[in-house]
Amino acid sequence: EELAVSYESVLKEADRKQKKEEDLAVGFKQSRKRAREEILEEYLLSVILQSMDPKHILETTEKNLFDFRFRTPALQGIREALVSYFRKENVFDIKKITSFLPGEYLHSFDNCLLLPNADYLKNKYLAEAVKVAEELKAIYAKQEIRDF
């Protein structure tokens, strides 16, 4: 029996399938490497948001970072929104804060809120947040010196 498809058509289809697989493989290899400060900014916000007293921890870390802006615009926006929120509110309420945040920050906020943190942080959120804030301050200061 003879197929109703030409040999050239079969070769074209095989090439197309192979190219699709190569494109998928390349897509996985080209994942974006994140800068250390971006990872630390996200981690700091996650520690603040997951703690039992986010207002106190935010106020403490802001003492170290008040001169510096986060490099990631969405995380900086969340940080500013949290500072504004806690000027008006004393208690952290997810519903209120999410309605307070602009829509473009919600995805980053959710990532920070759901970022898995180590079990050892249970009672050490403040110490961890201060440590990360100090490391970020050092990175920002080094960057400013290089830019100068």
N, CA, C and O atoms as a GROMACS GRO file, in nm:
protein
  592
    1GLU      N    1   0.083  -0.119   0.000
    1GLU     CA    2   0.000   0.000   0.000
    1GLU      C    3   0.087   0.124   0.000
    1GLU      O    4   0.195   0.127   0.058
    2GLU      N    5   0.037   0.222  -0.064
    2GLU     CA    6   0.109   0.348  -0.076
    2GLU      C    7   0.040   0.454   0.010
    2GLU      O    8  -0.082   0.462   0.013
    3LEU      N    9   0.121   0.535   0.078
    3LEU     CA   10   0.065   0.643   0.158
    3LEU      C   11   0.024   0.759   0.069
    3LEU      O   12   0.082   0.780  -0.037
    4ALA      N   13  -0.075   0.833   0.113
    4ALA     CA   14  -0.123   0.948   0.036
    4ALA      C   15  -0.043   1.074   0.069
    4ALA      O   16  -0.084   1.185   0.034
    5VAL      N   17   0.069   1.059   0.138
    5VAL     CA   18   0.152   1.172   0.178
    5VAL      C   19   0.289   1.158   0.111
    5VAL      O   20   0.344   1.048   0.105
    6SER      N   21   0.341   1.267   0.060
    6SER     CA   22   0.470   1.260  -0.008
    6SER      C   23   0.584   1.250   0.093
    6SER      O   24   0.568   1.285   0.210
    7TYR      N   25   0.697   1.201   0.046
    7TYR     CA   26   0.816   1.187   0.128
    7TYR      C   27   0.862   1.322   0.180
    7TYR      O   28   0.906   1.333   0.295
    8GLU      N   29   0.855   1.426   0.098
    8GLU     CA   30   0.896   1.561   0.136
    8GLU      C   31   0.810   1.615   0.250
    8GLU      O   32   0.861   1.681   0.340
    9SER      N   33   0.682   1.587   0.246
    9SER     CA   34   0.592   1.632   0.354
    9SER      C   35   0.628   1.568   0.486
    9SER      O   36   0.624   1.632   0.591
   10VAL      N   37   0.663   1.441   0.483
   10VAL     CA   38   0.704   1.370   0.604
   10VAL      C   39   0.833   1.431   0.658
   10VAL      O   40   0.845   1.451   0.779
   11LEU      N   41   0.929   1.462   0.572
   11LEU     CA   42   1.055   1.524   0.616
   11LEU      C   43   1.031   1.663   0.676
   11LEU      O   44   1.089   1.698   0.778
   12LYS      N   45   0.944   1.742   0.611
   12LYS     CA   46   0.912   1.874   0.663
   12LYS      C   47   0.851   1.865   0.802
   12LYS      O   48   0.888   1.941   0.892
   13GLU      N   49   0.758   1.772   0.821
   13GLU     CA   50   0.692   1.755   0.951
   13GLU      C   51   0.794   1.711   1.057
   13GLU      O   52   0.789   1.758   1.171
   14ALA      N   53   0.884   1.622   1.020
   14ALA     CA   54   0.988   1.576   1.114
   14ALA      C   55   1.079   1.693   1.155
   14ALA      O   56   1.114   1.707   1.272
   15ASP      N   57   1.118   1.775   1.056
   15ASP     CA   58   1.202   1.892   1.086
   15ASP      C   59   1.129   1.990   1.177
   15ASP      O   60   1.188   2.045   1.270
   16ARG      N   61   1.000   2.011   1.150
   16ARG     CA   62   0.920   2.103   1.232
   16ARG      C   63   0.912   2.054   1.376
   16ARG      O   64   0.926   2.134   1.469
   17LYS      N   65   0.889   1.926   1.396
   17LYS     CA   66   0.882   1.868   1.532
   17LYS      C   67   1.016   1.881   1.604
   17LYS      O   68   1.021   1.915   1.722
   18GLN      N   69   1.124   1.853   1.531
   18GLN     CA   70   1.257   1.862   1.592
   18GLN      C   71   1.287   2.006   1.632
   18GLN      O   72   1.342   2.030   1.740
   19LYS      N   73   1.252   2.102   1.547
   19LYS     CA   74   1.277   2.243   1.578
   19LYS      C   75   1.196   2.287   1.700
   19LYS      O   76   1.246   2.363   1.784
   20LYS      N   77   1.072   2.239   1.711
   20LYS     CA   78   0.987   2.272   1.826
   20LYS      C   79   1.051   2.221   1.955
   20LYS      O   80   1.052   2.292   2.056
   21GLU      N   81   1.104   2.098   1.952
   21GLU     CA   82   1.168   2.042   2.070
   21GLU      C   83   1.294   2.121   2.107
   21GLU      O   84   1.322   2.142   2.226
   22GLU      N   85   1.370   2.164   2.007
   22GLU     CA   86   1.491   2.244   2.033
   22GLU      C   87   1.454   2.378   2.094
   22GLU      O   88   1.521   2.426   2.186
   23ASP      N   89   1.345   2.440   2.043
   23ASP     CA   90   1.300   2.568   2.098
   23ASP      C   91   1.259   2.552   2.244
   23ASP      O   92   1.288   2.639   2.326
   24LEU      N   93   1.192   2.444   2.277
   24LEU     CA   94   1.153   2.420   2.415
   24LEU      C   95   1.275   2.401   2.503
   24LEU      O   96   1.280   2.454   2.614
   25ALA      N   97   1.374   2.326   2.455
   25ALA     CA   98   1.495   2.302   2.533
   25ALA      C   99   1.570   2.432   2.556
   25ALA      O  100   1.620   2.456   2.666
   26VAL      N  101   1.579   2.518   2.456
   26VAL     CA  102   1.647   2.646   2.469
   26VAL      C  103   1.573   2.734   2.569
   26VAL      O  104   1.637   2.804   2.648
   27GLY      N  105   1.441   2.731   2.567
   27GLY     CA  106   1.361   2.812   2.660
   27GLY      C  107   1.389   2.779   2.804
   27GLY      O  108   1.389   2.868   2.889
   28PHE      N  109   1.414   2.652   2.834
   28PHE     CA  110   1.442   2.612   2.971
   28PHE      C  111   1.583   2.652   3.012
   28PHE      O  112   1.606   2.681   3.130
   29LYS      N  113   1.676   2.655   2.919
   29LYS     CA  114   1.814   2.688   2.951
   29LYS      C  115   1.834   2.837   2.974
   29LYS      O  116   1.928   2.876   3.042
   30GLN      N  117   1.746   2.920   2.920
   30GLN     CA  118   1.766   3.063   2.926
   30GLN      C  119   1.692   3.128   3.041
   30GLN      O  120   1.641   3.240   3.027
   31SER      N  121   1.684   3.062   3.154
   31SER     CA  122   1.618   3.123   3.268
   31SER      C  123   1.702   3.241   3.317
   31SER      O  124   1.825   3.236   3.315
   32ARG      N  125   1.634   3.345   3.360
   32ARG     CA  126   1.701   3.468   3.400
   32ARG      C  127   1.766   3.450   3.537
   32ARG      O  128   1.702   3.405   3.632
   33LYS      N  129   1.892   3.486   3.544
   33LYS     CA  130   1.962   3.481   3.672
   33LYS      C  131   1.932   3.610   3.747
   33LYS      O  132   1.954   3.719   3.694
   34ARG      N  133   1.883   3.597   3.867
   34ARG     CA  134   1.844   3.714   3.945
   34ARG      C  135   1.964   3.765   4.024
   34ARG      O  136   2.048   3.688   4.069
   35ALA      N  137   1.969   3.896   4.040
   35ALA     CA  138   2.076   3.960   4.117
   35ALA      C  139   2.056   3.932   4.265
   35ALA      O  140   1.944   3.912   4.312
   36ARG      N  141   2.166   3.930   4.337
   36ARG     CA  142   2.159   3.900   4.480
   36ARG      C  143   2.068   3.997   4.555
   36ARG      O  144   1.991   3.956   4.641
   37GLU      N  145   2.077   4.127   4.522
   37GLU     CA  146   1.993   4.223   4.595
   37GLU      C  147   1.844   4.201   4.567
   37GLU      O  148   1.761   4.223   4.655
   38GLU      N  149   1.810   4.157   4.446
   38GLU     CA  150   1.670   4.129   4.416
   38GLU      C  151   1.619   4.013   4.501
   38GLU      O  152   1.507   4.017   4.553
   39ILE      N  153   1.701   3.910   4.514
   39ILE     CA  154   1.663   3.795   4.597
   39ILE      C  155   1.651   3.837   4.744
   39ILE      O  156   1.557   3.797   4.812
   40LEU      N  157   1.745   3.918   4.792
   40LEU     CA  158   1.742   3.964   4.931
   40LEU      C  159   1.622   4.056   4.957
   40LEU      O  160   1.562   4.050   5.065
   41GLU      N  161   1.588   4.140   4.860
   41GLU     CA  162   1.472   4.228   4.877
   41GLU      C  163   1.345   4.146   4.892
   41GLU      O  164   1.263   4.172   4.981
   42GLU      N  165   1.330   4.047   4.805
   42GLU     CA  166   1.211   3.962   4.813
   42GLU      C  167   1.209   3.883   4.944
   42GLU      O  168   1.104   3.869   5.007
   43TYR      N  169   1.325   3.833   4.985
   43TYR     CA  170   1.335   3.756   5.109
   43TYR      C  171   1.303   3.845   5.229
   43TYR      O  172   1.232   3.803   5.320
   44LEU      N  173   1.355   3.967   5.231
   44LEU     CA  174   1.328   4.059   5.342
   44LEU      C  175   1.178   4.085   5.354
   44LEU      O  176   1.122   4.080   5.463
   45LEU      N  177   1.113   4.115   5.241
   45LEU     CA  178   0.969   4.138   5.247
   45LEU      C  179   0.894   4.013   5.293
   45LEU      O  180   0.794   4.024   5.364
   46SER      N  181   0.941   3.896   5.252
   46SER     CA  182   0.874   3.773   5.296
   46SER      C  183   0.889   3.752   5.446
   46SER      O  184   0.795   3.709   5.513
   47VAL      N  185   1.006   3.782   5.499
   47VAL     CA  186   1.027   3.770   5.644
   47VAL      C  187   0.936   3.868   5.718
   47VAL      O  188   0.876   3.833   5.820
   48ILE      N  189   0.926   3.990   5.667
   48ILE     CA  190   0.839   4.090   5.730
   48ILE      C  191   0.694   4.044   5.726
   48ILE      O  192   0.626   4.046   5.828
   49LEU      N  193   0.648   4.004   5.609
   49LEU     CA  194   0.507   3.968   5.592
   49LEU      C  195   0.467   3.842   5.668
   49LEU      O  196   0.352   3.829   5.711
   50GLN      N  197   0.560   3.749   5.685
   50GLN     CA  198   0.528   3.623   5.750
   50GLN      C  199   0.548   3.626   5.902
   50GLN      O  200   0.515   3.530   5.971
   51SER      N  201   0.601   3.735   5.952
   51SER     CA  202   0.627   3.744   6.096
   51SER      C  203   0.498   3.768   6.173
   51SER      O  204   0.394   3.799   6.116
   52MET      N  205   0.507   3.754   6.303
   52MET     CA  206   0.391   3.778   6.390
   52MET      C  207   0.366   3.927   6.412
   52MET      O  208   0.254   3.967   6.443
   53ASP      N  209   0.469   4.010   6.396
   53ASP     CA  210   0.456   4.154   6.416
   53ASP      C  211   0.522   4.229   6.299
   53ASP      O  212   0.629   4.287   6.316
   54PRO      N  213   0.458   4.228   6.181
   54PRO     CA  214   0.520   4.288   6.064
   54PRO      C  215   0.545   4.438   6.079
   54PRO      O  216   0.642   4.491   6.023
   55LYS      N  217   0.460   4.508   6.154
   55LYS     CA  218   0.479   4.653   6.170
   55LYS      C  219   0.610   4.682   6.242
   55LYS      O  220   0.687   4.768   6.197
   56HIS      N  221   0.636   4.614   6.351
   56HIS     CA  222   0.758   4.635   6.428
   56HIS      C  223   0.882   4.600   6.346
   56HIS      O  224   0.980   4.674   6.347
   57ILE      N  225   0.877   4.490   6.275
   57ILE     CA  226   0.993   4.448   6.196
   57ILE      C  227   1.016   4.544   6.080
   57ILE      O  228   1.131   4.577   6.048
   58LEU      N  229   0.910   4.590   6.015
   58LEU     CA  230   0.924   4.687   5.908
   58LEU      C  231   0.986   4.817   5.960
   58LEU      O  232   1.078   4.870   5.897
   59GLU      N  233   0.937   4.866   6.072
   59GLU     CA  234   0.991   4.989   6.129
   59GLU      C  235   1.139   4.974   6.164
   59GLU      O  236   1.218   5.065   6.143
   60THR      N  237   1.176   4.857   6.217
   60THR     CA  238   1.316   4.832   6.254
   60THR      C  239   1.405   4.827   6.132
   60THR      O  240   1.514   4.886   6.132
   61THR      N  241   1.361   4.758   6.027
   61THR     CA  242   1.445   4.747   5.907
   61THR      C  243   1.451   4.879   5.831
   61THR      O  244   1.550   4.908   5.764
   62GLU      N  245   1.345   4.958   5.840
   62GLU     CA  246   1.346   5.088   5.770
   62GLU      C  247   1.451   5.181   5.828
   62GLU      O  248   1.500   5.270   5.759
   63LYS      N  249   1.488   5.162   5.954
   63LYS     CA  250   1.594   5.244   6.013
   63LYS      C  251   1.726   5.222   5.938
   63LYS      O  252   1.805   5.316   5.924
   64ASN      N  253   1.749   5.099   5.891
   64ASN     CA  254   1.871   5.069   5.815
   64ASN      C  255   1.860   5.110   5.669
   64ASN      O  256   1.960   5.145   5.606
   65LEU      N  257   1.740   5.105   5.615
   65LEU     CA  258   1.724   5.119   5.470
   65LEU      C  259   1.655   5.247   5.425
   65LEU      O  260   1.625   5.262   5.307
   66PHE      N  261   1.629   5.341   5.517
   66PHE     CA  262   1.550   5.459   5.480
   66PHE      C  263   1.615   5.542   5.369
   66PHE      O  264   1.544   5.609   5.294
   67ASP      N  265   1.747   5.538   5.356
   67ASP     CA  266   1.818   5.614   5.251
   67ASP      C  267   1.819   5.544   5.116
   67ASP      O  268   1.857   5.604   5.015
   68PHE      N  269   1.779   5.417   5.113
   68PHE     CA  270   1.796   5.337   4.992
   68PHE      C  271   1.662   5.290   4.936
   68PHE      O  272   1.567   5.264   5.010
   69ARG      N  273   1.659   5.280   4.804
   69ARG     CA  274   1.541   5.226   4.735
   69ARG      C  275   1.574   5.085   4.689
   69ARG      O  276   1.687   5.056   4.650
   70PHE      N  277   1.474   4.997   4.693
   70PHE     CA  278   1.493   4.863   4.638
   70PHE      C  279   1.517   4.875   4.488
   70PHE      O  280   1.461   4.963   4.423
   71ARG      N  281   1.598   4.787   4.435
   71ARG     CA  282   1.628   4.788   4.291
   71ARG      C  283   1.509   4.736   4.209
   71ARG      O  284   1.492   4.773   4.093
   72THR      N  285   1.428   4.651   4.270
   72THR     CA  286   1.312   4.593   4.200
   72THR      C  287   1.193   4.685   4.222
   72THR      O  288   1.147   4.700   4.335
   73PRO      N  289   1.141   4.747   4.116
   73PRO     CA  290   1.033   4.846   4.132
   73PRO      C  291   0.909   4.792   4.203
   73PRO      O  292   0.851   4.862   4.287
   74ALA      N  293   0.867   4.672   4.171
   74ALA     CA  294   0.746   4.617   4.235
   74ALA      C  295   0.769   4.597   4.385
   74ALA      O  296   0.681   4.626   4.466
   75LEU      N  297   0.887   4.549   4.422
   75LEU     CA  298   0.916   4.528   4.564
   75LEU      C  299   0.930   4.662   4.638
   75LEU      O  300   0.889   4.674   4.753
   76GLN      N  301   0.986   4.763   4.570
   76GLN     CA  302   0.993   4.897   4.629
   76GLN      C  303   0.852   4.951   4.650
   76GLN      O  304   0.823   5.014   4.752
   77GLY      N  305   0.765   4.928   4.553
   77GLY     CA  306   0.625   4.973   4.566
   77GLY      C  307   0.555   4.906   4.682
   77GLY      O  308   0.480   4.971   4.755
   78ILE      N  309   0.579   4.777   4.700
   78ILE     CA  310   0.520   4.704   4.814
   78ILE      C  311   0.575   4.760   4.944
   78ILE      O  312   0.501   4.782   5.040
   79ARG      N  313   0.704   4.783   4.947
   79ARG     CA  314   0.768   4.840   5.068
   79ARG      C  315   0.705   4.974   5.104
   79ARG      O  316   0.669   4.998   5.219
   80GLU      N  317   0.692   5.063   5.004
   80GLU     CA  318   0.631   5.194   5.029
   80GLU      C  319   0.486   5.182   5.073
   80GLU      O  320   0.440   5.255   5.161
   81ALA      N  321   0.414   5.089   5.011
   81ALA     CA  322   0.274   5.068   5.048
   81ALA      C  323   0.263   5.017   5.191
   81ALA      O  324   0.173   5.058   5.265
   82LEU      N  325   0.353   4.928   5.231
   82LEU     CA  326   0.352   4.878   5.369
   82LEU      C  327   0.381   4.990   5.469
   82LEU      O  328   0.316   5.000   5.573
   83VAL      N  329   0.478   5.075   5.436
   83VAL     CA  330   0.510   5.187   5.525
   83VAL      C  331   0.388   5.278   5.539
   83VAL      O  332   0.352   5.318   5.650
   84SER      N  333   0.323   5.310   5.427
   84SER     CA  334   0.203   5.394   5.431
   84SER      C  335   0.090   5.327   5.507
   84SER      O  336   0.020   5.390   5.586
   85TYR      N  337   0.073   5.198   5.482
   85TYR     CA  338  -0.034   5.122   5.549
   85TYR      C  339  -0.016   5.126   5.700
   85TYR      O  340  -0.111   5.151   5.774
   86PHE      N  341   0.107   5.100   5.746
   86PHE     CA  342   0.131   5.094   5.891
   86PHE      C  343   0.135   5.232   5.956
   86PHE      O  344   0.135   5.240   6.079
   87ARG      N  345   0.138   5.339   5.879
   87ARG     CA  346   0.120   5.472   5.938
   87ARG      C  347  -0.024   5.490   5.984
   87ARG      O  348  -0.051   5.561   6.080
   88LYS      N  349  -0.116   5.423   5.913
   88LYS     CA  350  -0.259   5.435   5.943
   88LYS      C  351  -0.313   5.322   6.029
   88LYS      O  352  -0.408   5.341   6.106
   89GLU      N  353  -0.253   5.205   6.017
   89GLU     CA  354  -0.303   5.086   6.084
   89GLU      C  355  -0.198   5.030   6.179
   89GLU      O  356  -0.078   5.045   6.157
   90ASN      N  357  -0.244   4.965   6.285
   90ASN     CA  358  -0.152   4.902   6.379
   90ASN      C  359  -0.146   4.751   6.360
   90ASN      O  360  -0.047   4.687   6.397
   91VAL      N  361  -0.252   4.695   6.303
   91VAL     CA  362  -0.262   4.550   6.288
   91VAL      C  363  -0.254   4.514   6.140
   91VAL      O  364  -0.315   4.580   6.055
   92PHE      N  365  -0.180   4.409   6.110
   92PHE     CA  366  -0.166   4.363   5.972
   92PHE      C  367  -0.289   4.283   5.933
   92PHE      O  368  -0.320   4.181   5.995
   93ASP      N  369  -0.358   4.328   5.831
   93ASP     CA  370  -0.477   4.260   5.780
   93ASP      C  371  -0.458   4.240   5.630
   93ASP      O  372  -0.450   4.337   5.554
   94ILE      N  373  -0.452   4.114   5.587
   94ILE     CA  374  -0.425   4.082   5.446
   94ILE      C  375  -0.529   4.148   5.355
   94ILE      O  376  -0.492   4.203   5.251
   95LYS      N  377  -0.656   4.143   5.391
   95LYS     CA  378  -0.760   4.201   5.305
   95LYS      C  379  -0.739   4.351   5.289
   95LYS      O  380  -0.752   4.404   5.178
   96LYS      N  381  -0.708   4.419   5.397
   96LYS     CA  382  -0.688   4.563   5.389
   96LYS      C  383  -0.564   4.598   5.308
   96LYS      O  384  -0.567   4.689   5.224
   97ILE      N  385  -0.455   4.526   5.332
   97ILE     CA  386  -0.331   4.559   5.262
   97ILE      C  387  -0.342   4.529   5.113
   97ILE      O  388  -0.289   4.604   5.032
   98THR      N  389  -0.410   4.422   5.075
   98THR     CA  390  -0.423   4.392   4.933
   98THR      C  391  -0.513   4.493   4.863
   98THR      O  392  -0.495   4.521   4.744
   99SER      N  393  -0.610   4.547   4.934
   99SER     CA  394  -0.692   4.652   4.873
   99SER      C  395  -0.616   4.784   4.867
   99SER      O  396  -0.648   4.871   4.786
  100PHE      N  397  -0.516   4.799   4.952
  100PHE     CA  398  -0.433   4.918   4.960
  100PHE      C  399  -0.326   4.918   4.849
  100PHE      O  400  -0.279   5.024   4.807
  101LEU      N  401  -0.288   4.796   4.801
  101LEU     CA  402  -0.181   4.782   4.701
  101LEU      C  403  -0.234   4.804   4.560
  101LEU      O  404  -0.346   4.762   4.529
  102PRO      N  405  -0.155   4.867   4.474
  102PRO     CA  406  -0.193   4.873   4.331
  102PRO      C  407  -0.193   4.733   4.272
  102PRO      O  408  -0.116   4.647   4.316
  103GLY      N  409  -0.276   4.709   4.175
  103GLY     CA  410  -0.292   4.577   4.115
  103GLY      C  411  -0.164   4.517   4.059
  103GLY      O  412  -0.145   4.396   4.066
  104GLU      N  413  -0.076   4.601   4.004
  104GLU     CA  414   0.047   4.548   3.945
  104GLU      C  415   0.145   4.492   4.048
  104GLU      O  416   0.240   4.424   4.011
  105TYR      N  417   0.122   4.520   4.175
  105TYR     CA  418   0.210   4.467   4.279
  105TYR      C  419   0.158   4.339   4.343
  105TYR      O  420   0.230   4.276   4.420
  106LEU      N  421   0.037   4.302   4.314
  106LEU     CA  422  -0.025   4.188   4.382
  106LEU      C  423   0.050   4.056   4.357
  106LEU      O  424   0.064   3.975   4.449
  107HIS      N  425   0.099   4.035   4.236
  107HIS     CA  426   0.171   3.911   4.207
  107HIS      C  427   0.300   3.903   4.291
  107HIS      O  428   0.328   3.799   4.351
  108SER      N  429   0.374   4.011   4.296
  108SER     CA  430   0.498   4.013   4.375
  108SER      C  431   0.466   4.002   4.524
  108SER      O  432   0.539   3.936   4.599
  109PHE      N  433   0.358   4.066   4.567
  109PHE     CA  434   0.315   4.056   4.707
  109PHE      C  435   0.283   3.912   4.742
  109PHE      O  436   0.325   3.862   4.847
  110ASP      N  437   0.208   3.845   4.656
  110ASP     CA  438   0.174   3.704   4.680
  110ASP      C  439   0.299   3.618   4.687
  110ASP      O  440   0.309   3.529   4.771
  111ASN      N  441   0.395   3.645   4.597
  111ASN     CA  442   0.521   3.568   4.600
  111ASN      C  443   0.593   3.586   4.733
  111ASN      O  444   0.644   3.490   4.790
  112CYS      N  445   0.598   3.709   4.784
  112CYS     CA  446   0.664   3.735   4.912
  112CYS      C  447   0.589   3.668   5.027
  112CYS      O  448   0.649   3.611   5.118
  113LEU      N  449   0.459   3.675   5.021
  113LEU     CA  450   0.377   3.619   5.128
  113LEU      C  451   0.388   3.467   5.133
  113LEU      O  452   0.382   3.408   5.241
  114LEU      N  453   0.405   3.405   5.017
  114LEU     CA  454   0.406   3.258   5.010
  114LEU      C  455   0.545   3.199   4.998
  114LEU      O  456   0.560   3.077   4.992
  115LEU      N  457   0.648   3.283   4.994
  115LEU     CA  458   0.785   3.233   4.982
  115LEU      C  459   0.817   3.144   5.101
  115LEU      O  460   0.802   3.187   5.216
  116PRO      N  461   0.860   3.022   5.076
  116PRO     CA  462   0.890   2.934   5.191
  116PRO      C  463   1.013   2.982   5.267
  116PRO      O  464   1.119   3.005   5.209
  117ASN      N  465   0.996   2.997   5.396
  117ASN     CA  466   1.108   3.036   5.482
  117ASN      C  467   1.143   2.918   5.571
  117ASN      O  468   1.059   2.833   5.600
  118ALA      N  469   1.266   2.915   5.614
  118ALA     CA  470   1.315   2.804   5.694
  118ALA      C  471   1.244   2.796   5.829
  118ALA      O  472   1.199   2.898   5.883
  119ASP      N  473   1.235   2.676   5.881
  119ASP     CA  474   1.170   2.654   6.010
  119ASP      C  475   1.240   2.725   6.125
  119ASP      O  476   1.177   2.761   6.225
  120TYR      N  477   1.371   2.744   6.112
  120TYR     CA  478   1.445   2.808   6.221
  120TYR      C  479   1.402   2.952   6.246
  120TYR      O  480   1.438   3.010   6.348
  121LEU      N  481   1.325   3.010   6.154
  121LEU     CA  482   1.283   3.149   6.170
  121LEU      C  483   1.167   3.167   6.267
  121LEU      O  484   1.131   3.281   6.298
  122LYS      N  485   1.109   3.061   6.315
  122LYS     CA  486   0.987   3.069   6.395
  122LYS      C  487   0.984   3.187   6.493
  122LYS      O  488   0.886   3.262   6.496
  123ASN      N  489   1.088   3.205   6.571
  123ASN     CA  490   1.090   3.313   6.669
  123ASN      C  491   1.202   3.414   6.642
  123ASN      O  492   1.234   3.496   6.728
  124LYS      N  493   1.262   3.406   6.525
  124LYS     CA  494   1.378   3.490   6.497
  124LYS      C  495   1.356   3.581   6.377
  124LYS      O  496   1.452   3.618   6.309
  125TYR      N  497   1.233   3.618   6.351
  125TYR     CA  498   1.204   3.701   6.234
  125TYR      C  499   1.274   3.836   6.242
  125TYR      O  500   1.329   3.883   6.142
  126LEU      N  501   1.272   3.899   6.358
  126LEU     CA  502   1.333   4.031   6.372
  126LEU      C  503   1.483   4.024   6.347
  126LEU      O  504   1.537   4.106   6.272
  127ALA      N  505   1.550   3.930   6.408
  127ALA     CA  506   1.696   3.917   6.391
  127ALA      C  507   1.730   3.890   6.244
  127ALA      O  508   1.826   3.946   6.191
  128GLU      N  509   1.652   3.804   6.180
  128GLU     CA  510   1.677   3.771   6.040
  128GLU      C  511   1.652   3.892   5.951
  128GLU      O  512   1.730   3.919   5.858
  129ALA      N  513   1.546   3.965   5.978
  129ALA     CA  514   1.513   4.083   5.897
  129ALA      C  515   1.621   4.190   5.912
  129ALA      O  516   1.660   4.252   5.812
  130VAL      N  517   1.670   4.211   6.032
  130VAL     CA  518   1.776   4.310   6.055
  130VAL      C  519   1.904   4.268   5.983
  130VAL      O  520   1.972   4.352   5.923
  131LYS      N  521   1.936   4.140   5.989
  131LYS     CA  522   2.056   4.089   5.921
  131LYS      C  523   2.046   4.111   5.769
  131LYS      O  524   2.142   4.156   5.706
  132VAL      N  525   1.931   4.080   5.711
  132VAL     CA  526   1.912   4.096   5.567
  132VAL      C  527   1.914   4.244   5.530
  132VAL      O  528   1.972   4.282   5.428
  133ALA      N  529   1.850   4.328   5.611
  133ALA     CA  530   1.849   4.473   5.585
  133ALA      C  531   1.990   4.530   5.588
  133ALA      O  532   2.025   4.613   5.504
  134GLU      N  533   2.071   4.486   5.682
  134GLU     CA  534   2.209   4.533   5.690
  134GLU      C  535   2.290   4.487   5.568
  134GLU      O  536   2.374   4.561   5.517
  135GLU      N  537   2.265   4.365   5.523
  135GLU     CA  538   2.335   4.315   5.404
  135GLU      C  539   2.294   4.395   5.280
  135GLU      O  540   2.378   4.430   5.197
  136LEU      N  541   2.164   4.424   5.268
  136LEU     CA  542   2.117   4.506   5.157
  136LEU      C  543   2.178   4.646   5.162
  136LEU      O  544   2.217   4.700   5.059
  137LYS      N  545   2.185   4.703   5.281
  137LYS     CA  546   2.244   4.836   5.296
  137LYS      C  547   2.389   4.836   5.249
  137LYS      O  548   2.434   4.929   5.183
  138ALA      N  549   2.463   4.731   5.284
  138ALA     CA  550   2.602   4.721   5.242
  138ALA      C  551   2.612   4.708   5.089
  138ALA      O  552   2.699   4.770   5.028
  139ILE      N  553   2.524   4.630   5.029
  139ILE     CA  554   2.525   4.614   4.883
  139ILE      C  555   2.494   4.747   4.816
  139ILE      O  556   2.562   4.787   4.721
  140TYR      N  557   2.391   4.817   4.865
  140TYR     CA  558   2.354   4.946   4.806
  140TYR      C  559   2.466   5.049   4.822
  140TYR      O  560   2.494   5.125   4.730
  141ALA      N  561   2.529   5.050   4.939
  141ALA     CA  562   2.638   5.146   4.962
  141ALA      C  563   2.757   5.117   4.870
  141ALA      O  564   2.817   5.210   4.815
  142LYS      N  565   2.790   4.990   4.851
  142LYS     CA  566   2.900   4.953   4.761
  142LYS      C  567   2.865   4.996   4.619
  142LYS      O  568   2.952   5.047   4.547
  143GLN      N  569   2.740   4.977   4.578
  143GLN     CA  570   2.698   5.015   4.444
  143GLN      C  571   2.707   5.167   4.424
  143GLN      O  572   2.749   5.214   4.319
  144GLU      N  573   2.666   5.243   4.527
  144GLU     CA  574   2.675   5.389   4.517
  144GLU      C  575   2.820   5.435   4.508
  144GLU      O  576   2.851   5.530   4.435
  145ILE      N  577   2.908   5.369   4.580
  145ILE     CA  578   3.051   5.403   4.573
  145ILE      C  579   3.105   5.374   4.434
  145ILE      O  580   3.181   5.453   4.379
  146ARG      N  581   3.066   5.258   4.376
  146ARG     CA  582   3.110   5.225   4.240
  146ARG      C  583   3.056   5.322   4.138
  146ARG      O  584   3.126   5.359   4.043
  147ASP      N  585   2.932   5.365   4.157
  147ASP     CA  586   2.869   5.458   4.062
  147ASP      C  587   2.927   5.598   4.074
  147ASP      O  588   2.919   5.677   3.979
  148PHE      N  589   2.983   5.629   4.189
  148PHE     CA  590   3.039   5.762   4.213
  148PHE      C  591   3.168   5.774   4.141
  148PHE      O  592   3.232   5.878   4.147
   0.00000   0.00000   0.00000
